[in-house]
Amino acid sequence: MTDFRVKTLADMTAAGEVAEILFWVGCAGSFDERAQKITKATAKILHHAGLKFAILGTEEACTGDPAKRAGNEFLFQMMAMQNITTLNTYGVKKIVTACPHCFNTLKNEYPALGGSYEVLHHTTLINQLLNEGKISIQGGAFKGQRITYHDSCYLGRANNIYEAPREVITKLDAALVEMKRSKTNGLCCGAGGAQMFKDAEKGDREVNIERADDMLETGAPIVAAACPFCMTMLRDGIKHHNKEQEVQVLDVAELVAKAMDL
């Protein structure tokens, strides 16, 4: 696939163009080296589908999710209002993001502060693009492979999105193998609620190591994730068991981009 440049909303506005969708990259997708690969895969899929999308670039600030989960409501509202002012100035109507934390905050917590948008998680949008025939992954790189899927708490329990990522995996012609704890009974990766940014509390086991046991029990060589925080925790859990040569953790967007040979 030929290289392309993702435009910012500022670029498009200056050129008199209108973006049909804003790709909200998020802090992890911008600054975490591993999550940047998810960002690139998502952008490639959106570009290949012919969507007119843009990013905020340096105008995008943290949604405030970690501050809110850690109990700092004042800081959350300050950050949220900054973003809402930016989004409303550009007249943004539709947002897609690869981060369930950003997704949950933008969708459910910004409206009360004056920021109402149609917000989609990237797995939902990718599934829609597949259903509409705008992208195709039949007979791709993962045909017949066993893949297990980890439910992100902010995607699953918080927003009841369980089927879209699974439908995408099934469309890869892959064999979806469920963990013993999945969907509404899924186990947290251990990063949510701002836990990612603090030392673990006392206990006899780390949550992500417990979750790694569930993943390894399936025997699947590929674990599909749909959250950059989950990605970090799941990969660390696999490393703890010295299984990183045998088990790959990939975002749903990465699976699709690879199947499309992007």
C-alpha positions as semicolon CSV with decimal commas, in nm:
position;residue;x (nm);y (nm);z (nm)
1;M;0,000;0,000;0,000
2;T;0,132;0,345;-0,089
3;D;0,212;0,580;0,198
4;F;-0,037;0,851;0,276
5;R;-0,048;1,149;0,509
6;V;-0,322;1,174;0,769
7;K;-0,456;1,529;0,772
8;T;-0,539;1,724;1,084
9;L;-0,875;1,899;1,122
10;A;-0,683;2,228;1,109
11;D;-0,538;2,128;0,768
12;M;-0,877;2,030;0,632
13;T;-1,052;2,340;0,764
14;A;-0,784;2,562;0,611
15;A;-0,835;2,384;0,278
16;G;-1,212;2,425;0,299
17;E;-1,264;2,049;0,339
18;V;-1,491;1,868;0,585
19;A;-1,395;1,541;0,757
20;E;-1,677;1,289;0,787
21;I;-1,510;1,133;1,089
22;L;-1,253;1,236;1,351
23;F;-1,000;0,967;1,447
24;W;-0,934;1,021;1,818
25;V;-0,585;0,878;1,866
26;G;-0,556;0,899;2,246
27;C;-0,247;0,924;2,467
28;A;-0,145;0,558;2,432
29;G;-0,199;0,560;2,057
30;S;0,013;0,876;2,028
31;F;0,301;0,811;2,266
32;D;0,324;0,437;2,346
33;E;0,549;0,266;2,091
34;R;0,343;-0,054;2,083
35;A;0,009;0,129;2,064
36;Q;0,135;0,344;1,777
37;K;0,119;0,029;1,561
38;I;-0,254;0,002;1,642
39;T;-0,298;0,368;1,542
40;K;-0,124;0,307;1,208
41;A;-0,325;-0,009;1,137
42;T;-0,652;0,172;1,210
43;A;-0,554;0,468;0,990
44;K;-0,463;0,234;0,703
45;I;-0,803;0,062;0,726
46;L;-0,992;0,394;0,731
47;H;-0,787;0,518;0,433
48;H;-0,838;0,195;0,236
49;A;-1,214;0,215;0,299
50;G;-1,216;0,560;0,140
51;L;-1,330;0,742;0,453
52;K;-1,258;1,113;0,472
53;F;-1,108;1,128;0,818
54;A;-0,876;1,355;1,014
55;I;-0,702;1,375;1,351
56;L;-0,663;1,667;1,591
57;G;-0,286;1,627;1,612
58;T;-0,132;1,858;1,872
59;E;-0,480;1,996;1,951
60;E;-0,583;1,663;2,102
61;A;-0,544;1,645;2,481
62;C;-0,603;1,352;2,716
63;T;-0,977;1,289;2,762
64;G;-0,924;1,309;3,138
65;D;-1,021;0,946;3,198
66;P;-0,721;0,856;3,419
67;A;-0,774;1,170;3,630
68;K;-1,144;1,089;3,679
69;R;-1,081;0,724;3,767
70;A;-0,813;0,832;4,015
71;G;-1,067;1,063;4,182
72;N;-0,962;1,405;4,051
73;E;-1,294;1,529;3,913
74;F;-1,171;1,889;3,888
75;L;-0,879;1,795;3,662
76;F;-1,107;1,570;3,454
77;Q;-1,358;1,850;3,393
78;M;-1,080;2,095;3,307
79;M;-0,935;1,857;3,047
80;A;-1,278;1,762;2,914
81;M;-1,383;2,124;2,866
82;Q;-1,063;2,196;2,674
83;N;-1,135;1,908;2,436
84;I;-1,505;1,990;2,403
85;T;-1,423;2,349;2,309
86;T;-1,185;2,223;2,038
87;L;-1,432;1,962;1,905
88;N;-1,725;2,202;1,900
89;T;-1,519;2,473;1,731
90;Y;-1,453;2,231;1,444
91;G;-1,816;2,114;1,443
92;V;-1,721;1,750;1,498
93;K;-2,017;1,512;1,473
94;K;-1,863;1,164;1,455
95;I;-1,558;1,020;1,634
96;V;-1,381;0,684;1,613
97;T;-1,116;0,571;1,861
98;A;-0,915;0,254;1,921
99;C;-0,910;0,314;2,299
100;P;-1,212;0,194;2,504
101;H;-1,120;0,439;2,782
102;C;-1,137;0,735;2,541
103;F;-1,448;0,581;2,383
104;N;-1,632;0,549;2,715
105;T;-1,539;0,900;2,830
106;L;-1,621;1,074;2,500
107;K;-1,948;0,881;2,459
108;N;-2,086;0,875;2,811
109;E;-1,926;1,157;3,011
110;Y;-1,873;1,444;2,765
111;P;-2,246;1,501;2,686
112;A;-2,313;1,631;3,040
113;L;-2,042;1,892;2,982
114;G;-2,172;2,005;2,643
115;G;-1,995;1,762;2,412
116;S;-2,242;1,534;2,232
117;Y;-2,102;1,326;1,945
118;E;-2,159;0,994;1,773
119;V;-1,870;0,790;1,913
120;L;-1,762;0,453;1,771
121;H;-1,501;0,207;1,889
122;H;-1,276;0,102;1,603
123;T;-1,393;-0,262;1,619
124;T;-1,753;-0,150;1,563
125;L;-1,655;0,068;1,266
126;I;-1,433;-0,204;1,114
127;N;-1,720;-0,452;1,145
128;Q;-1,953;-0,203;0,974
129;L;-1,703;-0,149;0,690
130;L;-1,680;-0,526;0,641
131;N;-2,058;-0,566;0,642
132;E;-2,093;-0,285;0,387
133;G;-1,827;-0,435;0,161
134;K;-1,600;-0,130;0,188
135;I;-1,313;-0,353;0,299
136;S;-1,261;-0,727;0,252
137;I;-1,056;-0,984;0,447
138;Q;-1,173;-1,319;0,310
139;G;-0,901;-1,582;0,284
140;G;-0,655;-1,359;0,465
141;A;-0,342;-1,426;0,668
142;F;-0,529;-1,580;0,965
143;K;-0,747;-1,834;0,782
144;G;-0,804;-2,137;1,004
145;Q;-0,590;-2,005;1,291
146;R;-0,705;-2,032;1,651
147;I;-0,758;-1,687;1,803
148;T;-0,886;-1,602;2,150
149;Y;-1,030;-1,260;2,236
150;H;-0,994;-1,060;2,558
151;D;-1,289;-0,836;2,651
152;S;-1,187;-0,487;2,756
153;C;-1,392;-0,380;3,061
154;Y;-1,471;-0,037;2,915
155;L;-1,585;-0,192;2,589
156;G;-1,769;-0,493;2,728
157;R;-1,925;-0,446;3,070
158;A;-1,930;-0,065;3,050
159;N;-2,076;-0,037;2,699
160;N;-2,209;-0,385;2,615
161;I;-1,992;-0,423;2,303
162;Y;-1,912;-0,792;2,285
163;E;-2,011;-0,906;1,936
164;A;-1,845;-0,658;1,696
165;P;-1,485;-0,765;1,769
166;R;-1,585;-1,131;1,766
167;E;-1,765;-1,092;1,433
168;V;-1,453;-0,934;1,285
169;I;-1,236;-1,226;1,407
170;T;-1,484;-1,476;1,261
171;K;-1,473;-1,289;0,928
172;L;-1,097;-1,350;0,923
173;D;-1,193;-1,717;0,863
174;A;-1,025;-1,783;1,198
175;A;-1,141;-2,020;1,471
176;L;-1,251;-1,810;1,769
177;V;-1,170;-1,988;2,095
178;E;-1,332;-1,837;2,404
179;M;-1,152;-1,814;2,738
180;K;-1,331;-1,967;3,036
181;R;-1,392;-1,611;3,162
182;S;-1,532;-1,405;2,876
183;K;-1,803;-1,154;2,781
184;T;-2,000;-1,043;3,092
185;N;-1,788;-1,280;3,300
186;G;-1,459;-1,157;3,154
187;L;-1,160;-1,083;3,376
188;C;-1,007;-0,733;3,382
189;C;-0,649;-0,705;3,252
190;G;-0,556;-0,513;3,567
191;A;-0,503;-0,166;3,414
192;G;-0,848;-0,004;3,446
193;G;-0,958;0,250;3,704
194;A;-0,619;0,426;3,676
195;Q;-0,447;0,112;3,816
196;M;-0,207;0,136;3,519
197;F;-0,046;0,442;3,676
198;K;0,005;0,326;4,036
199;D;0,170;0,051;4,232
200;A;-0,032;-0,265;4,281
201;E;-0,224;-0,305;4,603
202;K;-0,151;-0,595;4,837
203;G;-0,259;-0,935;4,714
204;D;-0,115;-1,272;4,631
205;R;-0,120;-1,240;4,251
206;E;-0,113;-0,977;3,976
207;V;-0,437;-0,962;3,775
208;N;-0,263;-0,975;3,436
209;I;-0,075;-1,292;3,534
210;E;-0,407;-1,449;3,633
211;R;-0,548;-1,343;3,295
212;A;-0,244;-1,484;3,114
213;D;-0,335;-1,825;3,259
214;D;-0,678;-1,797;3,094
215;M;-0,519;-1,705;2,759
216;L;-0,264;-1,986;2,766
217;E;-0,529;-2,239;2,869
218;T;-0,706;-2,190;2,533
219;G;-0,397;-2,306;2,343
220;A;-0,452;-2,025;2,091
221;P;-0,129;-1,881;1,944
222;I;-0,294;-1,542;1,892
223;V;-0,469;-1,327;2,153
224;A;-0,682;-1,048;2,006
225;A;-0,716;-0,729;2,209
226;A;-0,912;-0,410;2,146
227;C;-0,753;-0,172;2,398
228;P;-0,397;-0,033;2,425
229;F;-0,402;-0,067;2,807
230;C;-0,511;-0,431;2,780
231;M;-0,239;-0,480;2,518
232;T;0,034;-0,377;2,765
233;M;-0,102;-0,588;3,051
234;L;-0,167;-0,899;2,841
235;R;0,177;-0,887;2,682
236;D;0,339;-0,848;3,024
237;G;0,137;-1,147;3,149
238;I;0,258;-1,359;2,856
239;K;0,618;-1,245;2,919
240;H;0,587;-1,346;3,285
241;H;0,522;-1,703;3,165
242;N;0,808;-1,679;2,909
243;K;0,563;-1,755;2,629
244;E;0,617;-1,448;2,407
245;Q;0,774;-1,667;2,135
246;E;0,463;-1,889;2,124
247;V;0,176;-1,643;2,184
248;Q;0,122;-1,315;2,001
249;V;-0,102;-1,037;2,132
250;L;-0,246;-0,830;1,846
251;D;-0,512;-0,563;1,827
252;V;-0,819;-0,644;1,614
253;A;-0,718;-0,361;1,377
254;E;-0,372;-0,516;1,333
255;L;-0,528;-0,852;1,246
256;V;-0,751;-0,688;0,985
257;A;-0,472;-0,471;0,838
258;K;-0,247;-0,776;0,804
259;A;-0,526;-0,983;0,647
260;M;-0,581;-0,698;0,398
261;D;-0,204;-0,687;0,333
262;L;-0,191;-0,317;0,424
